[in-house]
Amino acid sequence: MSFHDVTFPMRIARGAIGGPMRRTNIVTRKNGKEIRISANANSLRHWQISSKNADLNDLSAIVDFYEARMGQLFSFRFRDPFDNKSCAPNHSHNKNDQKIGVGDGVNKSFQLVKNYGDTANIYSRKITKPVPSSVMVAIDGVLKTDGLAIDYLTGIINFTNAPNLGAIISAGFEFDCVARFDNEQLELSLDGQTNGHISDILIKEVLQ
């Protein structure tokens, strides 16, 4: 699907309410026991934004952004205010945040991922839209500054030479989600000469 490499206005995004959603099909047997089956392999994020007492220029920027995306037609970058780093929200990302692969002496390409979970289960989320110039990559803990290329539209790291067998490839980064509007119409209201509000901007993550 068509994607525009532009970022949703972050001043408005900071007021987003939302997070990951997982669908589970649950069947209860006659004996009362449940069968639970995950409907999707990946979580999907949704956000809702309601901006009160917003500056009219900010509201105008949202209208411009919505029109340029032709409503729901084109996806874009969205900076999740709760989850946009390879590390904890109040930390600075570093090269050892996330393990993204193990060298085999042949493979030169590695996908950025962010790992969630605990000792019971780990979920690896593919990161396809790292923030430009934010990615740091290491092999066995040593920062790589050359001999690699970073694709900021796919999140794939390409090494000139394949990492050695058993080498740990890690990365730190900031990232955006791919998202689209889930509104067929924007609803704005003028509250004063210089301020207004917009009700229920719906943003939906698009998996790639």
N, CA, C and O of each residue as an XYZ file, in Angstrom:
832
protein
N       0.835     -1.188      0.000
C       0.000      0.000      0.000
C       0.873      1.242      0.000
O       2.019      1.189      0.447
N       0.353      2.360     -0.494
C       1.121      3.584     -0.639
C       1.465      4.181      0.719
O       0.625      4.273      1.614
N       2.731      4.585      0.843
C       3.251      5.142      2.086
C       3.921      6.470      1.790
O       4.691      6.582      0.837
N       3.631      7.484      2.609
C       4.301      8.774      2.525
C       5.299      8.866      3.673
O       4.926      8.695      4.834
N       6.550      9.132      3.361
C       7.598      9.186      4.383
C       7.603     10.553      5.065
O       8.554     11.325      4.950
N       6.519     10.823      5.770
C       6.357     12.054      6.546
C       5.799     11.667      7.911
O       5.179     10.614      8.058
N       6.021     12.519      8.907
C       5.648     12.205     10.275
C       4.432     13.012     10.720
O       4.369     14.222     10.505
N       3.485     12.345     11.330
C       2.317     13.010     11.904
C       2.793     14.076     12.896
O       3.726     13.827     13.659
N       2.165     15.265     12.897
C       2.618     16.351     13.791
C       2.744     15.898     15.240
O       1.759     15.503     15.865
N       3.961     15.959     15.768
C       4.222     15.375     17.086
C       3.622     16.183     18.228
O       3.358     15.633     19.297
N       3.402     17.478     18.021
C       2.766     18.284     19.080
C       1.365     17.748     19.383
O       0.924     17.768     20.532
N       0.672     17.270     18.354
C      -0.662     16.705     18.531
C      -0.575     15.253     18.993
O      -1.397     14.807     19.793
N       0.416     14.516     18.496
C       0.550     13.098     18.829
C       0.788     12.875     20.315
O       0.434     11.823     20.847
N       1.392     13.864     20.998
C       1.691     13.693     22.422
C       0.431     13.499     23.270
O       0.516     12.993     24.389
N      -0.719     13.889     22.756
C      -1.956     13.699     23.504
C      -2.682     12.403     23.188
O      -3.839     12.227     23.567
N      -2.005     11.495     22.491
C      -2.651     10.258     22.054
C      -2.940      9.323     23.219
O      -2.152      9.216     24.159
N      -4.077      8.651     23.143
C      -4.446      7.593     24.081
C      -4.535      6.303     23.275
O      -5.235      6.253     22.264
N      -3.840      5.269     23.708
C      -3.910      4.015     22.967
C      -2.750      3.109     23.281
O      -1.992      3.348     24.220
N      -2.616      2.062     22.485
C      -1.552      1.098     22.703
C      -1.815     -0.168     21.914
O      -2.652     -0.183     21.011
N      -1.092     -1.244     22.258
C      -1.216     -2.484     21.484
C      -2.531     -3.214     21.755
O      -3.072     -3.174     22.860
N      -3.020     -3.876     20.721
C      -4.234     -4.686     20.837
C      -3.934     -6.080     20.303
O      -3.269     -6.235     19.279
N      -4.429     -7.081     21.000
C      -4.310     -8.467     20.552
C      -5.683     -9.126     20.606
O      -6.399     -9.026     21.602
N      -6.030     -9.788     19.533
C      -7.304    -10.500     19.484
C      -7.070    -11.981     19.785
O      -6.161    -12.604     19.236
N      -7.892    -12.521     20.651
C      -7.807    -13.934     21.011
C      -9.188    -14.569     20.865
O     -10.170    -14.080     21.424
N      -9.250    -15.661     20.108
C     -10.495    -16.413     19.984
C     -10.600    -17.367     21.176
O      -9.727    -18.209     21.390
N     -11.677    -17.222     21.943
C     -11.860    -18.014     23.155
C     -13.129    -18.856     23.021
O     -14.219    -18.329     22.796
N     -12.966    -20.170     23.163
C     -14.095    -21.110     23.114
C     -14.177    -21.823     24.459
O     -13.183    -22.368     24.940
N     -15.349    -21.817     25.056
C     -15.559    -22.506     26.323
C     -16.231    -23.854     26.064
O     -17.318    -23.910     25.489
N     -15.589    -24.928     26.485
C     -16.146    -26.267     26.317
C     -17.283    -26.511     27.304
O     -17.512    -25.721     28.220
N     -17.981    -27.607     27.102
C     -19.091    -27.942     27.984
C     -18.631    -28.162     29.414
O     -19.380    -27.911     30.358
N     -17.393    -28.633     29.577
C     -16.879    -28.870     30.923
C     -16.354    -27.605     31.590
O     -15.843    -27.654     32.709
N     -16.480    -26.453     30.891
C     -16.070    -25.175     31.449
C     -14.648    -24.773     31.140
O     -14.252    -23.640     31.410
N     -13.869    -25.685     30.575
C     -12.496    -25.362     30.227
C     -12.450    -24.532     28.946
O     -13.290    -24.678     28.059
N     -11.453    -23.664     28.877
C     -11.329    -22.766     27.727
C     -10.275    -23.258     26.734
O      -9.283    -23.887     27.101
N     -10.530    -22.950     25.473
C      -9.528    -23.073     24.419
C      -9.262    -21.665     23.915
O     -10.177    -20.984     23.452
N      -8.002    -21.224     24.002
C      -7.646    -19.867     23.587
C      -6.647    -19.938     22.441
O      -5.595    -20.567     22.550
N      -6.999    -19.280     21.339
C      -6.156    -19.271     20.147
C      -5.931    -17.826     19.718
O      -6.888    -17.072     19.543
N      -4.678    -17.444     19.551
C      -4.367    -16.088     19.106
C      -4.823    -15.900     17.664
O      -4.512    -16.707     16.788
N      -5.569    -14.818     17.436
C      -6.081    -14.557     16.085
C      -5.034    -13.916     15.192
O      -5.137    -13.989     13.968
N      -4.023    -13.285     15.791
C      -2.989    -12.602     15.020
C      -1.626    -12.890     15.623
O      -1.479    -12.958     16.843
N      -0.633    -13.058     14.767
C       0.730    -13.297     15.248
C       1.331    -12.042     15.856
O       2.173    -12.121     16.750
N       0.897    -10.876     15.369
C       1.462     -9.601     15.816
C       0.400     -8.739     16.492
O      -0.776     -8.781     16.130
N       0.829     -7.964     17.470
C      -0.079     -6.986     18.053
C      -0.281     -5.850     17.056
O       0.531     -5.645     16.154
N      -1.365     -5.124     17.233
C      -1.694     -4.008     16.351
C      -2.083     -2.830     17.225
O      -2.924     -2.959     18.114
N      -1.468     -1.680     16.971
C      -1.685     -0.519     17.831
C      -2.726      0.427     17.255
O      -2.801      0.646     16.046
N      -3.523      0.980     18.157
C      -4.528      1.981     17.813
C      -4.367      3.159     18.768
O      -3.989      2.988     19.927
N      -4.660      4.358     18.263
C      -4.593      5.549     19.112
C      -5.801      6.436     18.842
O      -6.366      6.435     17.749
N      -6.176      7.188     19.861
C      -7.240      8.181     19.748
C      -6.707      9.499     20.286
O      -6.111      9.547     21.361
N      -6.928     10.570     19.526
C      -6.416     11.877     19.914
C      -7.571     12.870     19.956
O      -8.302     13.034     18.979
N      -7.722     13.521     21.085
C      -8.678     14.615     21.217
C      -7.904     15.812     21.759
O      -7.370     15.759     22.867
N      -7.845     16.865     20.999
C      -7.033     18.016     21.390
C      -7.929     19.189     21.743
O      -8.621     19.738     20.885
N      -7.909     19.571     23.030
C      -8.712     20.705     23.497
C      -7.829     21.944     23.645
O      -6.642     21.845     23.955
N      -8.427     23.101     23.420
C      -7.717     24.380     23.532
C      -6.428     24.393     22.712
O      -5.402     24.916     23.149
N      -6.500     23.815     21.530
C      -5.338     23.752     20.648
C      -5.203     25.055     19.871
O      -6.192     25.708     19.539
N      -3.968     25.410     19.594
C      -3.698     26.572     18.771
C      -4.267     26.336     17.374
O      -4.179     25.229     16.843
N      -4.844     27.366     16.788
C      -5.452     27.215     15.462
C      -4.430     26.801     14.416
O      -4.768     26.097     13.464
N      -3.185     27.229     14.582
C      -2.153     26.824     13.626
C      -1.894     25.320     13.696
O      -1.649     24.686     12.669
N      -1.946     24.743     14.907
C      -1.783     23.302     15.050
C      -2.946     22.559     14.404
O      -2.749     21.544     13.737
N      -4.160     23.069     14.605
C      -5.319     22.441     13.985
C      -5.255     22.532     12.470
O      -5.638     21.595     11.769
N      -4.775     23.656     11.968
C      -4.622     23.816     10.528
C      -3.598     22.827      9.976
O      -3.759     22.297      8.877
N      -2.533     22.586     10.764
C      -1.508     21.632     10.339
C      -2.087     20.223     10.248
O      -1.713     19.459      9.358
N      -2.998     19.871     11.159
C      -3.637     18.559     11.107
C      -4.501     18.434      9.864
O      -4.484     17.403      9.192
N      -5.254     19.478      9.556
C      -6.090     19.449      8.351
C      -5.215     19.300      7.110
O      -5.524     18.511      6.217
N      -4.118     20.064      7.058
C      -3.203     19.949      5.922
C      -2.673     18.520      5.797
O      -2.613     17.964      4.700
N      -2.292     17.934      6.933
C      -1.727     16.587      6.937
C      -2.770     15.563      6.483
O      -2.469     14.668      5.695
N      -3.986     15.704      6.984
C      -5.075     14.795      6.625
C      -5.379     14.871      5.125
O      -5.531     13.848      4.458
N      -5.465     16.095      4.613
C      -5.769     16.268      3.185
C      -4.648     15.716      2.301
O      -4.907     15.106      1.264
N      -3.394     15.940      2.728
C      -2.261     15.447      1.942
C      -2.221     13.922      1.903
O      -1.730     13.335      0.939
N      -2.744     13.274      2.963
C      -2.799     11.801      2.987
C      -4.072     11.304      2.313
O      -4.285     10.097      2.192
N      -4.917     12.230      1.875
C      -6.206     11.893      1.270
C      -7.024     11.009      2.213
O      -7.574      9.978      1.825
N      -7.076     11.457      3.459
C      -7.837     10.714      4.462
C      -7.143      9.413      4.827
O      -6.017      9.420      5.324
N      -7.810      8.308      4.582
C      -7.309      6.990      4.960
C      -6.436      6.343      3.888
O      -5.957      5.225      4.075
N      -6.225      7.029      2.775
C      -5.605      6.385      1.614
C      -4.122      6.091      1.809
O      -3.666      4.981      1.535
N      -3.361      7.090      2.284
C      -1.918      6.930      2.390
C      -1.494      6.789      3.848
O      -1.974      7.518      4.716
N      -0.595      5.850      4.110
C      -0.041      5.697      5.456
C       1.125      6.655      5.653
O       1.586      7.290      4.704
N       1.599      6.756      6.895
C       2.614      7.756      7.249
C       3.341      7.294      8.508
O       2.986      6.272      9.096
N       4.350      8.041      8.916
C       5.041      7.767     10.177
C       4.231      8.364     11.332
O       3.731      9.486     11.258
N       4.123      7.572     12.398
C       3.469      8.062     13.617
C       4.365      7.723     14.796
O       4.737      6.565     14.981
N       4.715      8.725     15.596
C       5.586      8.541     16.748
C       4.726      8.220     17.977
O       4.106      9.109     18.560
N       4.696      6.954     18.358
C       3.944      6.535     19.538
C       4.547      7.226     20.760
O       5.724      7.012     21.054
N       3.779      8.050     21.484
C       4.370      8.779     22.613
C       4.802      7.874     23.761
O       5.574      8.298     24.621
N       4.316      6.633     23.788
C       4.643      5.714     24.879
C       5.774      4.752     24.526
O       6.463      4.254     25.417
N       5.967      4.492     23.255
C       6.868      3.413     22.845
C       7.539      3.796     21.526
O       7.028      3.483     20.451
N       8.689      4.475     21.613
C       9.352      4.913     20.392
C      10.869      4.767     20.455
O      11.592      5.370     19.661
N      11.350      3.955     21.414
C      12.785      3.728     21.550
C      13.059      2.241     21.746
O      12.170      1.466     22.099
N      14.307      1.869     21.509
C      14.733      0.493     21.754
C      14.960      0.223     23.232
O      15.265     -0.905     23.618
N      14.816      1.237     24.049
C      15.065      1.140     25.493
C      13.833      1.646     26.243
O      12.795      1.918     25.639
N      13.962      1.770     27.559
C      12.889      2.326     28.365
C      12.661      3.796     28.003
O      13.600      4.478     27.593
N      11.424      4.296     28.149
C      11.098      5.655     27.698
C      11.974      6.757     28.278
O      12.261      7.740     27.595
N      12.403      6.605     29.535
C      13.181      7.675     30.164
C      14.688      7.439     30.086
O      15.460      8.104     30.776
N      15.107      6.487     29.241
C      16.526      6.227     29.023
C      16.946      6.697     27.641
O      16.103      6.951     26.781
N      18.241      6.812     27.434
C      18.797      7.102     26.106
C      19.198      5.788     25.453
O      19.849      4.951     26.078
N      18.812      5.610     24.207
C      19.109      4.337     23.542
C      20.613      4.172     23.322
O      21.346      5.149     23.172
N      21.054      2.910     23.307
C      22.466      2.637     23.044
C      22.599      1.381     22.206
O      21.622      0.667     21.978
N      23.799      1.119     21.754
C      24.070      0.084     20.761
C      23.749     -1.334     21.219
O      23.616     -2.230     20.386
N      23.623     -1.553     22.519
C      23.397     -2.896     23.043
C      21.959     -3.145     23.493
O      21.688     -4.148     24.154
N      21.037     -2.252     23.147
C      19.663     -2.368     23.630
C      18.978     -3.659     23.193
O      18.393     -4.368     24.011
N      19.054     -3.956     21.903
C      18.281     -5.064     21.356
C      19.175     -6.015     20.561
O      19.952     -5.586     19.708
N      19.056     -7.287     20.848
C      19.738     -8.302     20.032
C      18.922     -8.517     18.771
O      17.749     -8.883     18.848
N      19.528     -8.294     17.609
C      18.780     -8.428     16.355
C      19.230     -9.616     15.515
O      18.643     -9.892     14.468
N      20.266    -10.322     15.963
C      20.678    -11.496     15.211
C      21.987    -12.080     15.692
O      22.677    -11.515     16.541
N      22.312    -13.247     15.113
C      23.571    -13.931     15.393
C      24.229    -14.246     14.056
O      23.591    -14.794     13.157
N      25.507    -13.898     13.927
C      26.206    -14.122     12.675
C      26.383    -15.603     12.355
O      26.541    -16.441     13.243
N      26.350    -15.900     11.039
C      26.624    -17.267     10.588
C      27.742    -17.318      9.556
O      28.017    -18.362      8.966
N      28.396    -16.143      9.345
C      29.477    -16.065      8.374
C      29.015    -15.900      6.941
O      29.836    -15.754      6.036
N      27.690    -15.923      6.722
C      27.136    -15.828      5.359
C      26.162    -14.661      5.242
O      26.270    -13.843      4.328
N      25.215    -14.590      6.166
C      24.167    -13.575      6.114
C      24.739    -12.178      6.378
O      25.479    -11.965      7.339
N      24.380    -11.231      5.500
C      24.850     -9.853      5.646
C      23.731     -8.896      6.062
O      24.000     -7.739      6.387
N      22.488     -9.363      6.054
C      21.348     -8.477      6.299
C      20.609     -8.897      7.565
O      20.343    -10.079      7.785
N      20.283     -7.904      8.392
C      19.594     -8.160      9.650
C      18.497     -7.126      9.845
O      18.711     -5.932      9.640
N      17.312     -7.599     10.246
C      16.156     -6.735     10.461
C      16.172     -6.173     11.875
O      16.398     -6.909     12.836
N      15.931     -4.862     12.007
C      15.767     -4.293     13.338
C      14.513     -4.869     13.994
O      13.465     -4.986     13.359
N      14.634     -5.222     15.260
C      13.485     -5.696     16.021
C      13.552     -5.090     17.414
O      14.613     -4.680     17.885
N      12.395     -5.043     18.060
C      12.342     -4.714     19.480
C      11.700     -5.895     20.191
O      10.617     -6.341     19.814
N      12.364     -6.394     21.208
C      11.898     -7.569     21.922
C      11.124     -7.165     23.177
O      11.590     -6.348     23.971
N       9.945     -7.747     23.341
C       9.084     -7.494     24.489
C       8.880     -8.811     25.245
O       8.958     -9.888     24.654
N       8.624     -8.721     26.526
C       8.262     -9.920     27.258
C       9.101    -10.161     28.480
O       9.730     -9.252     29.022
N       9.100    -11.420     28.908
C       9.812    -11.816     30.120
C      10.321    -13.241     29.925
O      10.353    -13.749     28.804
N      10.713    -13.873     31.013
C      11.289    -15.212     30.898
C      10.289    -16.235     30.374
O      10.693    -17.265     29.836
N       8.977    -15.969     30.523
C       7.958    -16.911     30.062
C       7.763    -16.853     28.549
O       7.448    -17.862     27.918
N       7.951    -15.679     27.980
C       7.709    -15.539     26.542
C       8.301    -14.236     26.035
O       8.254    -13.213     26.719
N       8.856    -14.280     24.837
C       9.417    -13.099     24.187
C       8.687    -12.869     22.869
O       8.504    -13.796     22.080
N       8.276    -11.641     22.642
C       7.676    -11.238     21.364
C       8.624    -10.293     20.666
O       8.992     -9.259     21.223
N       9.029    -10.633     19.442
C       9.928     -9.792     18.653
C       9.118     -9.012     17.632
O       8.511     -9.588     16.729
N       9.116     -7.700     17.786
C       8.367     -6.815     16.896
C       9.302     -6.263     15.822
O      10.337     -5.676     16.138
N       8.944     -6.446     14.580
C       9.756     -5.938     13.481
C       9.646     -4.419     13.426
O       8.547     -3.865     13.430
N      10.796     -3.753     13.374
C      10.846     -2.289     13.287
C      11.256     -1.914     11.868
O      12.385     -2.164     11.446
N      10.320     -1.308     11.138
C      10.575     -0.987      9.729
C      10.849      0.486      9.475
O      11.320      0.857      8.400
N      10.552      1.338     10.474
C      10.724      2.774     10.256
C      11.541      3.404     11.385
O      11.013      4.190     12.172
N      12.845      3.054     11.463
C      13.684      3.737     12.455
C      13.798      5.220     12.118
O      13.708      5.609     10.953
N      13.995      6.031     13.131
C      14.168      7.467     12.922
C      15.537      7.701     12.284
O      16.543      7.210     12.797
N      15.593      8.445     11.171
C      16.879      8.697     10.504
C      17.942      9.217     11.462
O      17.690     10.082     12.301
N      19.140      8.659     11.308
C      20.343      9.031     12.074
C      20.299      8.590     13.527
O      21.176      8.971     14.303
N      19.310      7.800     13.923
C      19.220      7.379     15.318
C      19.815      5.997     15.577
O      20.036      5.626     16.730
N      20.075      5.237     14.524
C      20.438      3.830     14.696
C      21.923      3.672     15.021
O      22.790      4.229     14.348
N      22.189      2.889     16.081
C      23.546      2.490     16.437
C      23.612      0.969     16.398
O      22.743      0.295     16.951
N      24.637      0.425     15.747
C      24.758     -1.022     15.570
C      26.090     -1.489     16.137
O      27.110     -0.815     15.993
N      26.071     -2.651     16.781
C      27.295     -3.216     17.348
C      27.406     -4.688     16.990
O      26.401     -5.375     16.807
N      28.641     -5.163     16.892
C      28.924     -6.591     16.761
C      29.745     -6.997     17.972
O      30.835     -6.477     18.211
N      29.196     -7.939     18.732
C      29.819     -8.361     19.992
C      30.130     -7.163     20.894
O      31.173     -7.114     21.546
N      29.204     -6.198     20.918
C      29.321     -5.056     21.812
C      30.187     -3.925     21.319
O      30.308     -2.901     21.992
N      30.805     -4.087     20.137
C      31.687     -3.058     19.592
C      30.930     -2.258     18.538
O      30.445     -2.821     17.557
N      30.832     -0.959     18.738
C      30.093     -0.097     17.826
C      30.684     -0.145     16.424
O      31.898     -0.038     16.248
N      29.806     -0.307     15.416
C      30.209     -0.286     14.009
C      29.876      1.082     13.419
O      28.719      1.500     13.424
N      30.882      1.769     12.917
C      30.668      3.086     12.305
C      30.866      3.064     10.798
O      30.550      4.040     10.118
N      31.383      1.963     10.271
C      31.525      1.823      8.823
C      31.323      0.360      8.465
O      31.203     -0.495      9.341
N      31.288      0.083      7.165
C      31.076     -1.289      6.717
C      29.635     -1.765      6.838
O      29.368     -2.966      6.872
N      28.718     -0.819      6.902
C      27.303     -1.171      6.963
C      26.466     -0.043      6.383
O      26.898      1.108      6.321
N      25.254     -0.399      5.957
C      24.291      0.577      5.449
C      22.963      0.322      6.136
O      22.575     -0.826      6.352
N      22.272      1.396      6.478
C      21.000      1.310      7.194
C      19.890      1.804      6.282
O      19.926      2.939      5.807
N      18.905      0.950      6.041
C      17.748      1.340      5.235
C      16.667      1.847      6.184
O      16.073      1.067      6.928
N      16.412      3.155      6.158
C      15.464      3.755      7.093
C      14.015      3.602      6.641
O      13.104      4.081      7.317
N      13.791      2.939      5.505
C      12.425      2.662      5.070
C      12.028      1.209      5.267
O      10.859      0.856      5.116
N      13.001      0.362      5.607
C      12.692     -1.041      5.867
C      13.182     -1.508      7.238
O      12.710     -2.518      7.760
N      14.129     -0.769      7.819
C      14.713     -1.193      9.074
C      15.704     -2.326      8.938
O      15.980     -3.028      9.910
N      16.244     -2.516      7.744
C      17.210     -3.590      7.492
C      18.628     -3.027      7.537
O      18.922     -1.996      6.933
N      19.503     -3.728      8.269
C      20.920     -3.390      8.351
C      21.665     -4.288      7.377
O      21.554     -5.512      7.453
N      22.414     -3.702      6.476
C      23.195     -4.458      5.494
C      24.683     -4.244      5.751
O      25.177     -3.120      5.660
N      25.400     -5.331      6.074
C      26.835     -5.272      6.305
C      27.596     -5.527      5.006
O      27.157     -6.312      4.165
N      28.732     -4.864      4.851
C      29.581     -5.119      3.693
C      30.136     -6.534      3.751
O      30.196     -7.229      2.737
N      30.545     -6.959      4.955
C      31.046     -8.312      5.178
C      30.164     -9.003      6.208
O      29.774     -8.400      7.208
N      29.855    -10.257      5.961
C      28.999    -10.997      6.876
C      29.654    -11.132      8.248
O      30.831    -11.482      8.326
N      28.929    -10.865      9.326
C      29.477    -11.071     10.672
C      29.908    -12.521     10.876
O      29.312    -13.440     10.314
N      30.926    -12.711     11.668
C      31.472    -14.040     11.902
C      30.462    -14.959     12.575
O      29.506    -14.497     13.197
N      30.682    -16.257     12.447
C      29.835    -17.254     13.065
C      29.766    -17.030     14.573
O      30.792    -16.947     15.248
N      28.562    -16.934     15.082
C      28.353    -16.768     16.512
C      28.424    -15.335     17.017
O      28.158    -15.092     18.194
N      28.775    -14.377     16.159
C      28.850    -12.974     16.576
C      27.452    -12.447     16.902
O      26.499    -12.724     16.174
N      27.330    -11.690     17.990
C      26.042    -11.126     18.404
C      25.886     -9.741     17.783
O      26.718     -8.859     17.995
N      24.816     -9.559     17.016
C      24.526     -8.259     16.408
C      23.445     -7.589     17.253
O      22.384     -8.167     17.487
N      23.720     -6.380     17.703
C      22.774     -5.644     18.538
C      22.598     -4.234     17.982
O      23.387     -3.768     17.160
N      21.554     -3.572     18.445
C      21.268     -2.225     17.934
C      20.475     -1.421     18.954
O      19.763     -1.976     19.792
N      20.614     -0.120     18.866
C      19.799      0.821     19.606
C      19.252      1.847     18.630
O      19.925      2.204     17.663
N      18.035      2.327     18.875
C      17.404      3.195     17.875
C      16.158      3.860     18.454
O      15.623      3.444     19.482
N      15.723      4.890     17.771
C      14.382      5.434     17.944
C      13.582      5.007     16.718
O      14.162      4.720     15.671
N      12.259      4.962     16.837
C      11.489      4.462     15.694
C      10.081      5.048     15.654
O       9.540      5.515     16.657
N       9.519      5.004     14.463
C       8.128      5.377     14.220
C       7.332      4.136     13.843
O       7.898      3.114     13.455
N       6.029      4.237     13.961
C       5.121      3.216     13.442
C       4.653      3.640     12.052
O       4.648      4.827     11.725
N       4.266      2.670     11.250
C       3.536      2.972     10.022
C       2.060      2.984     10.391
O       1.555      2.022     10.970
N       1.371      4.062     10.061
C      -0.021      4.203     10.494
C      -0.833      4.926      9.425
O      -0.289      5.474      8.467
N      -2.133      4.911      9.615
C      -3.035      5.652      8.735
C      -4.169      6.229      9.574
O      -4.403      5.804     10.705
N      -4.862      7.199      9.004
C      -6.073      7.704      9.651
C      -7.158      6.629      9.601
O      -7.270      5.895      8.619
N      -7.939      6.543     10.649
C      -9.093      5.646     10.658
C     -10.385      6.453     10.685
O     -11.434      5.952     11.088
N     -10.296      7.726     10.248
C     -11.454      8.620     10.165
C     -11.814      8.876      8.704
O     -10.938      9.082      7.864
N     -13.086      8.859      8.422
C     -13.548      9.339      7.120
C     -13.787     10.838      7.148
O     -13.923     11.472      6.101
N     -13.839     11.405      8.353
C     -14.076     12.843      8.505
C     -13.389     13.341      9.764
O     -13.382     12.657     10.788
N     -12.813     14.531      9.687
C     -12.290     15.205     10.866
C     -13.347     16.177     11.387
O     -14.037     16.833     10.608
N     -13.465     16.261     12.708
C     -14.434     17.162     13.325
C     -13.694     18.198     14.154
O     -13.083     17.875     15.172
N     -13.757     19.447     13.707
C     -13.078     20.542     14.395
C     -14.097     21.555     14.880
O     -15.180     21.704     14.313
N     -13.720     22.246     15.940
C     -14.601     23.266     16.497
C     -13.771     24.479     16.878
O     -12.668     24.343     17.407
N     -14.299     25.658     16.612
C     -13.641     26.912     16.974
C     -14.118     27.325     18.365
O     -15.311     27.543     18.578
N     -13.175     27.433     19.316
C     -13.516     27.799     20.686
C     -13.292     29.282     20.969
O     -13.907     29.847     21.873
N     -12.424     29.899     20.204
C     -12.110     31.313     20.387
C     -11.411     31.829     19.150
O     -11.330     31.141     18.133
N     -10.908     33.043     19.243
C     -10.253     33.635     18.077
C      -8.929     32.944     17.741
O      -8.506     32.942     16.585
N      -8.283     32.363     18.737
C      -6.958     31.772     18.504
C      -6.871     30.312     18.901
O      -5.792     29.722     18.843
N      -7.993     29.711     19.308
C      -7.918     28.319     19.739
C      -9.187     27.568     19.355
O     -10.229     28.159     19.072
N      -9.060     26.248     19.357
C     -10.187     25.387     19.034
C      -9.880     23.975     19.486
O      -8.917     23.746     20.218
N     -10.691     23.032     19.053
C     -10.392     21.652     19.402
C     -10.796     20.724     18.270
O     -11.593     21.076     17.400
N     -10.230     19.543     18.307
C     -10.524     18.516     17.317
C     -10.900     17.257     18.075
O     -10.219     16.876     19.027
N     -11.967     16.615     17.663
C     -12.489     15.459     18.394
C     -12.122     14.149     17.710
O     -12.341     13.970     16.512
N     -11.568     13.254     18.484
C     -11.396     11.856     18.092
C     -10.722     11.665     16.742
O     -11.333     11.190     15.784
N      -9.447     12.048     16.686
C      -8.617     11.615     15.560
C      -8.262     10.160     15.836
O      -7.674      9.848     16.871
N      -8.609      9.283     14.928
C      -8.334      7.859     15.090
C      -7.162      7.464     14.206
O      -7.177      7.699     12.997
N      -6.147      6.863     14.816
C      -4.945      6.447     14.102
C      -4.807      4.932     14.276
O      -4.952      4.412     15.382
N      -4.529      4.237     13.187
C      -4.406      2.779     13.222
C      -3.070      2.350     12.639
O      -2.696      2.788     11.551
N      -2.355      1.503     13.350
C      -1.077      0.984     12.850
C      -1.303      0.102     11.634
O      -2.286     -0.635     11.562
N      -0.380      0.183     10.677
C      -0.412     -0.653      9.472
C       0.817     -1.551      9.505
O       1.945     -1.059      9.518
N       0.608     -2.842      9.519
C       1.728     -3.778      9.567
C       2.327     -3.955      8.186
O       1.618     -3.964      7.180
N       3.653     -4.096      8.153
C       4.348     -4.289      6.876
C       5.105     -5.593      6.886
O       5.755     -5.936      5.898
